[in-house]
Amino acid sequence: MKIGDNLYQKRCKRYNFNNQAHELTFSCYHRKSNLSDKRACDYLADAIVMAQQKYTLDLWAYVFMPDHVHLLIWPRQQGYSISSILQTIKQSVSRRMLPHLKAEAAKIETPFHFWQAGGGYDRNVTCRDTARQIIKYIHLNPVRKKLVQLPSEWYYSSYKDWMGLGCGPIAIQKDGFTGCAARGDAIQTSKA
């Protein structure tokens, strides 16, 4: 879809299939470091918890980078919508950050946007080994970007939860991941 003179917005096709996890990535507007602000990260954590409750989600892994977010979620509700889940998360953060962004925009005379338009990245995950690789990728992101030397040093991450080193700012449902049926390699829900 053409936006403006030369820019194109990538369309994201969603596959909301029951009994599948989703690897989600979404970015800040123009890849600005909007999530370098602790307040914004706290608002994001609150929004994810709100989405977990509203849509009955398990959060298996996450990391908040300065300019983007990675999540691995398991929607437990039948007939869910990833678009609605993301809208709930992103709008909540945007609305709470709006007064701060407006103040900053007035100083530097730029528009105030928090999130990049578009669907971001959404990958359905059906294989437990793939989910493990995604969790490792998510946790190593701050190390790859040279923000820390060890994944345990990055606060806005589920790494410590997975390694038994403490708790991050959002509770994860690791039991939901490990409780998936071990038949073959498929991820399936347990009847809890």
C-alpha positions in Angstrom: 0.0 0.0 0.0 1.5 3.3 -1.0 1.7 6.0 1.7 2.9 9.4 0.8 5.2 9.7 -2.2 7.6 6.9 -1.9 6.9 4.9 1.2 5.1 1.5 1.3 3.5 -0.1 4.3 4.0 -3.8 4.4 0.8 -5.8 4.9 0.9 -8.6 7.4 -1.3 -11.6 6.9 -2.5 -13.1 10.2 -3.3 -16.8 10.7 -5.3 -17.1 13.9 -5.3 -20.9 14.2 -6.1 -22.5 17.5 -3.4 -24.4 19.3 -0.6 -22.4 17.7 1.9 -20.0 19.4 2.8 -16.7 17.8 6.2 -15.0 17.6 5.4 -11.3 17.4 7.7 -8.4 16.7 6.7 -4.8 16.4 8.7 -1.6 16.2 8.7 2.0 17.5 7.9 4.8 15.0 10.8 5.2 12.6 12.8 2.8 14.8 13.2 5.6 17.4 14.4 4.5 20.8 11.0 5.2 22.4 11.5 2.2 24.7 14.6 3.6 26.2 12.2 5.4 28.5 11.5 3.3 31.7 8.0 4.8 31.9 7.2 3.6 28.4 8.5 0.1 29.2 6.4 0.0 32.4 3.4 1.0 30.4 4.2 -1.7 27.8 4.5 -4.3 30.6 1.1 -3.2 32.0 -0.5 -3.4 28.5 0.8 -6.9 28.0 -0.6 -8.0 31.3 -3.9 -6.4 30.4 -3.9 -8.2 27.0 -3.1 -11.5 28.8 -6.2 -11.1 31.0 -8.5 -9.8 28.3 -7.6 -12.5 25.7 -6.5 -15.4 27.9 -2.9 -15.5 26.7 0.1 -17.3 28.0 3.3 -15.2 27.6 6.2 -17.6 27.0 9.0 -15.1 26.3 9.6 -11.4 25.7 12.2 -8.8 25.4 11.8 -5.0 25.1 14.5 -3.5 23.0 15.0 0.3 22.8 13.3 0.4 19.4 11.2 -2.8 19.1 9.6 -5.6 21.0 9.6 -9.4 20.7 6.9 -11.6 22.2 6.2 -15.3 22.1 2.5 -15.9 23.1 0.1 -18.8 23.3 -3.6 -17.7 22.8 -5.7 -20.1 24.9 -9.0 -18.7 23.7 -10.7 -20.2 20.7 -11.3 -17.7 17.9 -8.7 -15.2 19.0 -7.4 -12.3 16.9 -3.7 -11.4 16.9 -4.6 -8.0 15.4 -6.9 -7.3 18.3 -4.3 -8.4 20.8 -1.6 -6.1 19.3 -4.1 -3.2 19.1 -4.9 -3.6 22.8 -1.2 -3.5 23.7 -0.1 -0.8 21.3 -3.0 1.6 21.8 -2.7 1.4 25.6 1.0 2.4 25.5 0.4 5.1 22.9 -2.5 6.7 24.9 -0.5 6.7 28.1 2.6 8.1 26.4 0.7 10.7 24.4 1.1 13.6 26.9 4.9 12.9 27.1 5.3 12.6 23.4 3.3 15.8 22.8 5.6 17.7 25.2 8.6 16.4 23.4 7.2 17.0 19.9 6.5 20.7 20.9 10.2 21.1 21.7 11.5 19.6 18.5 8.6 20.2 16.2 8.0 16.7 15.0 4.9 14.6 14.9 4.2 12.4 17.9 3.9 8.7 17.1 5.0 5.9 19.3 4.6 2.7 17.2 5.5 2.1 13.6 2.3 1.7 11.4 1.6 -1.7 10.0 1.3 -5.2 11.3 4.8 -5.9 12.4 6.0 -9.5 12.2 3.8 -12.5 13.1 4.9 -16.0 12.8 2.8 -19.0 13.7 4.7 -21.6 15.7 3.7 -25.2 15.7 6.9 -27.0 16.7 8.2 -27.1 20.2 11.9 -27.0 19.0 11.1 -23.9 16.9 9.6 -22.3 20.0 12.7 -23.1 22.0 14.9 -21.5 19.3 12.7 -18.4 19.3 13.0 -18.1 23.1 16.8 -18.3 22.8 16.7 -15.7 19.9 14.5 -13.3 22.0 16.8 -13.6 25.1 20.0 -13.1 23.1 18.7 -10.0 21.3 20.2 -7.4 23.8 23.6 -9.3 23.6 23.6 -9.3 19.8 22.9 -5.6 19.8 25.8 -5.1 22.3 23.5 -3.5 24.9 24.7 -6.0 27.6 27.3 -8.7 27.8 24.9 -11.3 29.3 21.2 -11.8 28.7 20.7 -11.8 32.5 21.8 -8.1 32.6 18.8 -6.9 30.5 15.9 -6.1 32.8 13.0 -6.1 30.3 13.3 -9.7 29.4 12.0 -13.1 30.5 15.5 -14.6 30.5 15.8 -14.6 34.3 12.4 -16.3 34.7 13.5 -19.1 32.3 16.9 -19.6 34.0 15.5 -19.5 37.5 17.5 -16.4 38.3 14.6 -14.2 39.4 11.6 -12.6 37.9 11.3 -10.0 35.2 8.7 -7.3 35.1 6.0 -9.6 33.6 5.1 -13.0 34.8 5.5 -15.7 32.2 3.6 -18.9 31.9 6.6 -21.3 31.6 4.4 -24.1 32.9 2.1 -23.6 29.9 5.1 -24.2 27.6 6.5 -27.1 29.5 3.0 -28.5 30.0 2.4 -28.8 26.2 1.9 -32.4 25.1 5.3 -34.1 24.3 3.7 -36.2 21.5 6.0 -35.9 18.6 7.2 -32.3 18.2 3.8 -30.6 18.0 2.7 -27.9 20.4 -0.7 -28.7 21.8 -2.6 -27.3 24.8 -3.0 -29.3 28.0 -6.6 -29.4 29.3 -6.2 -27.3 32.4 
